[in-house]
Amino acid sequence: MRRPSQKAGSPIDASHNAQITFRANQLWEEAGSPEGEEFYAQAEEELREQERSNPDAHESSD
């Protein structure tokens, strides 16, 4: 699976990107591992929707 290149950012960005990548990989495997980047975009949108629904869910409990 290919994903768009990302510049390194803050640890929060890295965690966010890791969540997107993990979900994109799940979607890709469920679809039979085809070529394309649509899974990364889909995973990113799913995460965005989750954050809109529950804005406090992505914050750490340090």
Buried (B, 14 or more C-beta within 10 A) or exposed (E): BEBEEEEEEEEEEEEBBEBBBEBBBEBBEEEEEEEEEBBBBBBBEBBEEBBEEEEEEEEEEE
